[in-house]
Structure formats: C-alpha cells, structure tokens
C-alpha cells in the first residue's frame, strides 16, 4: 500500500509482475503450489533439504542444465515447453538406467525482470510433464537465483526397485538392438524452426514460430516439448535388457557409446530406420531409448528391432558397413543448419 | 595436426586452452580424474545416471545455483574458491537436516572461451572442500553446458543413518538456542572487498582483492571459501536437537524461520554474540548451524549457547526486546554496501 505507484500498476495486470517487483518469497508462494512432491517424498520443499524414500537402499541420480540461447529460445519455446522438456530429458536419463523416476529438484536462475508468469508456466510444464511421463513423481525442492541468462538446472532421481541398473557396457554379440521413441523427428522440428522461424538476421521469430508450429505440430513439439517413452525403461529392464541409453545426440553417436562401453559393434538394419536412415541415425534430441536385448526376447512396447550386436572393434555399422565410410558423418549431428 | 595453427599455440601453453578449443569430451577427461566418487557411490560418472547407496532407505536432497555476478565474481574468487564454496554451502544444507553428506552432482554452464584451467580449479575446490568438510563424500555426476554466464549448480545428498531429520519446526519453549560457526565474519569479508577491492566505477578489482585478502585472510576467506561446521550437524542430531537450519541469510532472519515454523519466539542473549551483536545478527553467508536443544543437554562441539526459545508470537528478540523495535533492521541483511 505504501509503495502504491509501482505495485498498483502490477496489481492491475498480473502479467506485468516480475521477480523483482514481487520478491522471491512471494514468487515461490505463487509457484510452489503448482507442483506436487510425489509419492517418494517423505519431506518436500520448505526446509534446508528434502527427504526421499529409497525402498531398496539405492537411488539413481542424474543432472542437466538448460541455458537460454544454446539450449532453448524463448521466442520458440513457451515457458510450459521449457518445464516439460526439462522434466522429459532428465526423466529419460533415469529411465535409461532401468529405473522408475521418483522426483526432481529444480534450480532456476532468471533475470529479475522475468515475468512471474514465466516461472508459473515453467512450473506447470514440469508438473504436466511429470504427470504424463512419470505418474507419481514430483518436485521435492528447488532454488531461485538471479542471472542475466534464464537457466534451468534439474536433478532427477529414480528407484531401481531391487533390479540391477542397466548400463551401457552389457551388450553382447548376438543381442538384438532395439529402439523406442522417435527417430529424427526432433531434428526435423529444429530444421523447420531454423528455416522458417528466424528473421533476416537469423534471430528466432516468435510469430513465425507459431505459424510453423501450427503447420507442423508433431515435428515442432518433438523438438520443443518431447514425449519420450519413459515407462519403456523399466519395461526394458524387466525384459532383461543387457545395455541401454538415452538417445540425445542421435542414434549413431549414442550407439557408438554402447559399442565402446561394451567392446562390440552395433549393426543397424537400414530398412528398419524409416525412409531417411541418415536423419534417423544423425538426428539429435529425440530422447528415445536404445537398448540391447538377449536374442529371442519378446520386446516390450514400444521397442522395435533396429539392428544387432556383432563382435568386433567398437563401431557403428549400417547394413554391415561402417557408417564412417558411407560418405557422410552421422556423428557430426544433424540440425537445422546442416542439411 | 591438421588444424595446427590454433592447436599448436594451445599446446604450447595449457593455460590458453579453452572449452571451445579442447572440446567437451577432452575437457571432461581432464576434469573428472580430479574428483572422487566417494563411499556412497555404487555407480559413479559415465553412464546416463549414477547410483548411490541409501542404507536406511531414505536420502536427503538439496540444490543450489551460484551465478557469476550476483553470487560471486571471478575478480575476487579463484576457481578453487568457487568449487570449495559450492561444496560448502550445499554440504551445510545437508548437515542442517542432521544428515551426513554423501555425494554431490555438479552441473556447470560456462562461456566456451572459459580456460580449461578454470574448470580444473573448480574441480579441485570441490574435491578439497569435500575432503575437508565431509570426508568420504564425492562427486558422482555432472553436466557441462554453454552459457554467457558462468553458473554452477550443485545438488547434494545425505544419509540420515536411521535418525529422523531435524526440521525447522521442532523448537519448543524452554529449549536452549545454540549456534556453531562464524557470526558476521563472511559479511566483514564482503565489506572489505566492496570497500577496498573495487575500482573507481565500482567493478571488482582482482589486484586490490589480492591485497585485501593478504591483509585480512580470515575475513575474506570466510566470504570466498567458507569452512562451515558440517560435522556438527550430525552431532547436533545425535544430541537431540529439536530444530536446526543453515544460517545463510544472517542469524536474525534465519532464527525467524525457526520461530515461524515452530510457533515460538527466539530470544538471543546479546552478551553471547560478541562485540557487535548487530553484525552477528544481520551478517549473511556464514553458513553456520543454528539449533534448538532440549534444556540441560550437553552441547556438542563447536555449538555455544546464544539464547533460548520462549513462548509467544513468532519473533526474534535480543535480550527480551523484539529486534524489529531496536532501531535497525536485522532482517534487511548486512553487506558491504550497507554499513
């Protein structure tokens, strides 16, 4: 009341409230009720730390930072997209161990001028992403800091439920190689955005992005708010997967990681990869799961066979030919800027 | 060899190597060997996620972001300081629950032009801070991203070893209020830096900072590389502490948090707070532990009595008088810019 000049204007339109005008405590009071702590939280936000259940005496931990500019652009992604994607990418890393995701902690650094509705949108995206991809999981803690660059740091936790973790190093010659999730769709979405949602100087353009998203909702959503097959991680572990990882850098580069960790070669069947094997192998950020299974195992949904593990020096093959020798570099990545 | 021009120069002087010139994989190969995974790591870095032991079926989790500018300045802090402080502040939050710190995950966002020696220094500071403050704890995972602003996100884990967590809400009238750690020392260090290690335009000056640190090593180290009494957290829990928290915002502000959570008042004894009670109550970032103990309990080292819990509306008192009524605002904080 005493600072009526500034606060009254803010009161008239909540969209104008910023972190600076509202203050950290009031911001948290607006944001935290949008989140749930989830089933594993023995103690949620509000003390110096949270306490989580680990029924089998172990827990899975992974962490990841998303930074405005290199990792996302507010001209393309809505705040809801950011929260959703931050949840999805971390949940997939937990799933890739064969674990069930249980909880996240989320630390956000943002300019003081950031509208509070942006933080509310991020919280809503986190909540909705968790609800869709890992029901029962929640956000148990967080931190809000000031920075000139919007930055979202997520640490995710998972429960192995008594199982051994599925590592990258267990693939054996003869195993079936299977994949769950999109192949190249997120890269197609990113190319659409770079080609058609930037202005003359190459800067992201929000109006053009909205048009591209309306015309190509599936491709653009795969890039900005992916829905990876998180539940397939536990299903793969139960089916006996010998190796597994999250495909964040493209099928070829991530398959090479399994090959190197396991001391084997991975031979993809081109016909299993769709009409554009190059895109399928090199497109990044789909966050599917790539796994090896003992031969003859009935694959859990939605895994499909894409190749097999063969003996030999660590390498990635396409129909028996080393991909490094087929005239294009699948390890170089495939994004909107490189055809 | 083929890009001799740039790489040869880098090869001559490792101090010139940057994240961009070396590449993420090579940077991680340089940084990771400087860290240990610690006793709780069942699976350390290298897969999609780590796996940690939780012997009693629960684990404590806290997360915190440090951002260049608001939280630290490279003109004042060495990379080693940054790693040390990132460890120390998170370890204290774990300790404040009465838990033994077991591990950290660390996500760093840095400009591609950042010298690799900066990341090596941060890693060394993390390792040394853990070794000194929480022997047996280690770094089990991380992430390296690009940003225009150096940002360090740490998530820390702890083991309650079968005990109940010590919350903020358990203080009862009649309890002894005790504190372990520095009181106002970090704020004095920050004031020295603001007063004597900034240039004419107010920007941090590294040469002046080195001089100030040489003249006032204790105060400046308390600000830049604090050594909070982490082990005292478990000791307090074992002694029956009824409430506890990490004092990051000053004794008065943090005591008010216990008062509000517990529905009591905290009455500090001025004579117990040293020669400058105002500084002791308002100085931030000491990261000591403030706890309530049942009356008559033998306090574990290095806790000392600073007051008692009294019945009444949530408030902080100094010798029986509400601090809000003594002519200065201990909740406003005390830093180098406000005397």
Interface residues (C-beta under 8 A of the other chain):
Chain A: X42 X43 X46 X47 X48 X49 X50 X51 X52 X53 X54 X55 X56 X57 X58 X59 X60 X61 X62 X63 X64 X65 X66 X67 X69 X70 X71 X93 X94 X96 X97 X99 X103 X105 X106 X107 X108 X109 X140 X141 X142 X143 X145 X146 X147 X148 X149 X151 X153 X155 X156 X157 X158 X160 X165 X167 X168 X245 X246
Chain B: X42 X43 X47 X48 X49 X50 X51 X52 X53 X54 X55 X56 X57 X58 X59 X60 X61 X62 X63 X64 X65 X66 X67 X69 X70 X71 X93 X94 X96 X97 X99 X103 X105 X106 X107 X108 X109 X140 X141 X142 X143 X145 X146 X147 X148 X149 X151 X153 X155 X156 X157 X158 X160 X165 X167 X168 X245 X246
